Amino acid sequence: MGEPAITSDAVPGGVAKRPRVLVIAEAANPEWVSVPLIGWSLAEALRGVADVHLVTQIRNRDAILRRGWVEGKDFTAIDSEAIAAPAWKLSQILRMGESRGWTIVQAITSLTYPWYERLVWKKFGPAIKAGEFDVVHRITPLSPASSGPLAAKCRKAGVPFVLGPLNGGVPWPNGFEAEKKQEGEWLSSFRGLLQLFPGRDRMLGACSAILYASRFTKADIPATHADRCIYLPENAIDPARFWRQASAEPGVLRACFIGRFVPLKGLSMLIEAAKPLLTTGRMELHLIGDGPVAADLKTQAQGLPGVHFHGWLAHESVQDVAARCHILAFPSIREFGGGAVLEGMALGLAPLVIDYGGPADLVTPEVGIKVPLGSREETTLALRNALETMAADPESVARMGKVARQRVIDHFTWPRRAEHLAQVYDWVLGRRTPRPEPIPHS
C-alpha cells in the first residue's frame, strides 16, 4: 500500500500515528442521498484511519446526532443559513422544476460557499494555527466551481490542505439539444466561465493535494497544479448495504436500470436499442426508479414484451430485482459520478455504459462494455449492437460480472476509500513518496 511512515512521526514500534484530520463537508447527511450521503459516508469511513472531527452545515445536525455522534467532540455544525437558505430558495425558483437545472443550483451555491468557509475559519482558525490538526480536508462541495479562502489560510498556517474529490465539468454532448432543453441546462453552455470564479486559482495553488473524480474534472484544473492531482472517484459502496450477489438464470438476457427517469439518463435510447431482442423474447428490461419522463417511457414501451417498470423500491427490493439480472444498462449521456454503476457492479452485474463522463472512468474493458457517444441515432445503434453481443455470449457477460464485483471489493468500498486517503495524508505529511495513485482507471 506504500512506504512506511518516517520515524520522526511514528510511535514506538515504527507504527505511524493516526493523523488528526479536520474534515470539512458542508453537505454530510446519513439520511439523504447523492452528495450529502457521499460526504457523510466518506467522513464516517475516515474514522477508521484517522482521528476525525467533522465540520458540516447546521441542516445536517439532527441526522448526525441520531447516528450517535457527539456534538463538539465528533462534529461541529456551522450555521450559515442567513445566506445559504435564501440562496437555495433562489436556485429552486430559477431551475423551474425539481429535476431540472442542476448547473444553476451549483452556480448559485458556489457563489455563496465562501461565506461558509469564512465561518469555519472563524471557529477553527485558532486551533489550526495552533497545530491541533495535521491535515484539513475539504470533501464537499464536490463542485470544482466552489472556491473558498480556507486552503490559503491553512497554507499560511503550515497545515496541509487536501481538496476533493472534485467532480463536474462534463460538457453537454452535441446532438442532444432537446434533452438539454428538457433538463433546463442552458447555463452549462457557459461552463468555460469556471476559470473566472473568484479565488479559484488561489485555492488550487494553496492545496497540498487535489483529488479529481473524472478526466473532465482534471482537464479543468490548470496544468500548473498537475503534480498535486490524484484520481479518486467520489462514489463507493457500503458492503453492509450491497451484500447480494447476482444469480440470474441462463437463457433470456436480463438487464436492469437503477435511477431517475430524466432525459439525460438515455432511457428512451435504451428501450429503442433493446426492441429487437425484446420482441423476439431474448431479453427482459427491468427499470427501477421514476421521474418526469416515466409516462413517455411507458408509452414508448407499450406493446413491447419483457419491459418491466418497478417504480421506486426499498433498498432491499432493489437488490432483489437487480440480482436476478445479468447486466446493468446505464446509458446516461452526461453523468458526473455513476454511483448506480458501482451498485450494479457490486452485485456482480456487467455494466453497459456510454463512454462519456464518470461511468467511463469506472468501467474497464474487463468488467463491462462502453459504447461511443455520437448522435442520438449513432448511440442507439451502438447500444443495440452491444446488447446483441452480450445476448450472444452469456459466458463473457458472467465473467465480466465476476470481475466487476471484484473491482468494487478491491477499490470501491468506503473502507477502501479511507485507506486510499490515508495514503494521501501520509504523502502530504511527508511520510511517503512518491505521489500515491490508489485506483487504476481506463
N, C-alpha and C positions, 0 to 999 in steps of 0.2 A: 504493500500500500504506500510505500515511500520511505525515505531515510529516517533514522531515529532522531529524536529531538536532541539538540545540542545540550551539553552538560550544564551550561550556565543557567538553563531554565528548566532543570529537572529536579525531581525529588530523589532522595537516596534510593539506590537500586536502579537508577537510569530510566525510570518511567517519567514521561513528560507530565507537567502539571496540566490540569484541565484549564483551558483559557477562560477568563472571565469576560463574557460577551454581553454587551448591551444590544439587544435585538430591537430594531425599530420596524414595526409592522402596523402602520396606520390602519390597515384592514387585516384583522385576525379574529375570526369568529368560528367556533366549532359547530355552530348550529346553522350556518349559512353555507352557500355553495360558491363555486368559482373562486375569484381572487381571495375573499375573506377566508375560505376554507384552506386555500394554499398557505396563506400567511400563518394561520393557526397551526396547521399540520407540520410545517417546517419548524416553527418556533418550539413546538412540543417535542419534536424529534431531536432537536439540538440539545435538549437537556440530557440526552444520553452521552454526549461527548464534551459538553462544556457547562460551566456554571452560568446560567442564562437569567437575565432579567428582561422581561418583555415590556416594551412601551407601545401602547396601542391607543386607539381613539375611544372616547367615552361610550360610544354606542355599543361597543363590544364587551363592556364591563360585566354586565349581569350574566351573559353566557359563559364567560371565563370563570366567574365565581361559581357557577353551577358545576364546573368541571373540577372544583376543589382547589383551584389556585388561590393563593393568599395575596390579597392586595397589599402593596407596599413591600412585600418580601419577594414574591414571584413576578409580579407585574405592576405596572402603573398605567392608569387610564388618563389620557390628556383630553381636556375638554376644549375642543376647537369649534364647537357648534356655532359660535357667534358668526363665523364666516362659512364654515362647512355646510350648515343647514340651508341657508339661502342659496348657496351655490348649487347644492343638489336639487333644490326645487326649480331653479332656473334651467338646469340641464334637462330635467324631466319635461319641462314645457317645450324647450327647443327641439328635443328629439322626436316629439309628436307621436308617441307610441311606446309601449313598454319594451318591445323587442327591436326598436329601431334606433338609429343614430348613436351607435356606441362611440364613434370618434368624437362626437360633440360632447358626450359625457366626459371622456378622457381629457379633452382640451380644457374644459371648464375646471375640472378638479385639479388639473396640473397647474393652472394659473393661481389657484388658491392654496396649493400644497405648501409653498414656502412658509406660510404663516404657521402651519403645524410644526415644522422643524424649528422655527424660532421658539415656540412654546416648549419643545423638547429640550432645546439648549438652555432655556431659562431654568428648567427643572433639573437637568442633569449636567449642565456645563461645569459647575464646580467639581463634581465627582469625576468627570472625565479628565479635567485638568489636574486633579489630584492623583491620577493614576489608578483609580479604583476599578477601571475596566481595561483589559488588554486589547480588546477589539470592539469596534462599533460596527454593526452590520445592519444595513437597511434592506429589508426583504420586500416590503410593499411600501408604495405603489410599484407595480411591475412595469408601468409605462415608462419608456425611455424619455418621454417629454417632461416627466415630473422631476424638477430640479429643486434644490434647497441649499441652504448655507451650511448644513451640518458637516459635510465632508471637509470643507475648507477649515472650519473651526477645529475639527479633530486633527487635521494635519498640523495645524499650528500648535496644538497641544501635544503633538508627538504620539498620537494614538492611531493605529491603522484603521482605515475606514473601508469596509467591503460593501459593494453596491450590487444588488441583484438577487436573483436572476431577473434581468430586464427582458421584456418581450413586447413585440409590436413592430411597427414599421413595415408591415406586409402591404405592398401596393394593391389597390383593387385591380383585378386582372382585366385585360382588354377583352371585349366581346361579351361582357356580362353587364351591360349598361342597365338593362331592365331590372336585374336583381339589385344593382347598386341603388337605383331609384327607390325600389321597394324597401330597401333596408335604411333609407334616409341617410346614406353615407356621402352626401355631397362634399362634406368637409375633408374627406380622405384625398380629394384631388389636390389639396394644399399641404400634403404631408411633408414636402420639402421645407416648409417653414419651421420644422422641428429644430433645425440648426440654429434658428434665431431665438429660441426660448431663452429668456433671461437667466444667466448664471449657469447654463447647462455645461458649457465647456470648462468653466472654472470648477464645477463639481466633479466632472470626469477627471480633470487633471489632478485633483486632490485625492482621488481614490487609490488605495493600495492594490485593490483587485476589483475588476469589473466582470461580473458574471452575465453572460448573454445566453438566451434560450433558443435562438434560431439564427440561421445565416443572414436573414434580413435585418435582424436587430444588430448583428455585428457590422453589417455593411453601413449602418447609420452612425457607427462610432468612429470618430476621426482616427486615421492611421497612426497619429502620434501617440495614441493610447494602446496600441495593439499589444505591446509587451506585457500588459496587465490584464488582458482579456482571456477569460476561461469559459469554455462551453459547459453550461449546466442547465438543463431544462427545468422549468418551474414545477411541472407536474410529477407526481409519484403516486404510489399505491399503498394503502394501508393493508397489510397482509391479513389483518383480522376481519376486514370487510370483503376482501376478494379471495375467498378460500376455495371456491368451487373450481372444478376442472372440467372442461368441455368433454362430453361423451356422446357426441352426435352419432346417430345410426348411419351406416353407409347407404349409398343409393342417391336419393334426391339431395342436391346441393342446398344447404340451408344457410342463408345469410341474414344477419341482423344489423340494424342501425340503432344507435342509442343517442338521443339528444333532442334539441329543439327543432321543431318544424318551421324553419325560416328559410327565405330564399337562398342565402349563401351556403346552406348545407348541401345543395345539389341533389335533393331527393327526387325531384321530377326527372332529372337525368338518369338517376339510378333505376327508377321504375321503367323508363323507356328502354334503357340498356338491357334490363332483365326480361323484357317482354318475350323474346323468342324462347328462352328457357322456361319461363312461366307457362306459356301457352302449350308447351309440349310436356308439361309435368315433370321437368327435370330440375326444377328449382322452387324453393319457397323463400319468401322475403318477409321478415318479421321486423316491423317498425315500432320501436319503443320510444314514446315521447308524445309531444303535442305542440301546437303553436299556431300562428296566424295563417299558415298555408295548409293546414290539415284538411280543410274542406276541399280545396283544389286537388290535393293529392288523392283523396278518396274518390273524387270524380274521375281523375286520370286512371286510377286502378280499377274502376268499376268494370266488371266482366272479366277481369284477369284472375285466373285461379292461382291460389298459393300466396296471395298478398294478405298479410295479417296486420291490422292496426291495434296495438296493445294499449295505447294511451300511456299516461304516466303511471309507473308502477313503483311499489315499495322496493327498497334496495334488494331485499332477498328475492323478490319476484323477478327483478331484472336479471339476476344471476340464473334463476330457474329457466327463463326463456333463452338467454344467451348461451347457456351451457349445452343446449340442445342443437346449437348451430355449429357450422364449420368455419365460417368467415365473419369478420366484422367489416361491413361495407360502409365506408365513411368518405363520401365524395365531396367534402366541403371545398369550396373554391377560394376561401380566404379564412384560414384558421390560424390563430396565433399559437396555441398550445397543443391541443389534441389529447386532453385527459381521457376522453371516451376511447381513444385508440389504445391507450395503455390499459384501460379497464378490460377491453376485449382481449388484448394480448395476455393479460394476467390470467384470464380464464382458459387460455390455450387456443384462441381463435387466430386464424391467419388474417391480418388486416389487408384490405384493399383501399388505397387512398390515392388522392391526387398528389402529384409530385410538385407541391407548392405549399409554402407555409410550414407551420410547426410539425404536422404529421410526417412530412417528407424527411425531417431530421430524425424522427423516432424510428422509422421503418427502414430496415436494411434489406437487401435482396434475399437474405437467408430467412427472414421472418414473414415476408409478405410481398405484395405487388404494388408498385407505384406507377400510375398511368400519367402520361404527359398532359399538361393543361394547354389546350388550344382553344378554338372556338367552341361554342356550345355543342355543335354537331360533331366536331372532332373529338371532344372529350367524351361525349356519349358513346361514340363508336369505340373509343379506347376502353371504356368501362365494359362495353358489351364483349369485346374480344377477350378481356381479362377474365370475365365471368365464364365465358365459353372454355377458356384454358383451364380454369380451376375445376369446372364441372367435369372436364375430360380427364383430369389427373388427380383424383381424390387422395392418392398416396402422397403426392407432393404437398397438397394442402394440409394434410395431417402432420407431415414432417415440419412444415413451416409453423404450424400452430404450436408444436412442442418447443421449437427453438424460440418462438416469440415469448412463450411463458418463461423460459429460462432467462431470456434477456431482461425481462422485468425483474425476476428474482435477483439477478446479478447487479442490476444498475438502477432500478426504478421503484424501490420501496422507500418509505420515509426513513427508516433506519439507515439504509444505504446512502440516502441523500445526506443525512447528517454526517456519516463517515467521510463522504466526499468533501463536505465543507470543513471538516476537521483538518483535512489536508491543506485546504486553502488558508485556514487560520495559521497553521504551522508555517506556511510559506510566507505570509505577510509578517509573521513574527520572527522570521529569520531562523526557524528551526529546521527547515528542509530546503533543498534545492534539487532539481530545477523547478520551474513553474509546474504545478500539477495539471494534468489533463485527465480527469477522472472517467469520462464517458466517451467511448468511441462512437462516432456518428458518421452517417453516409455523406 
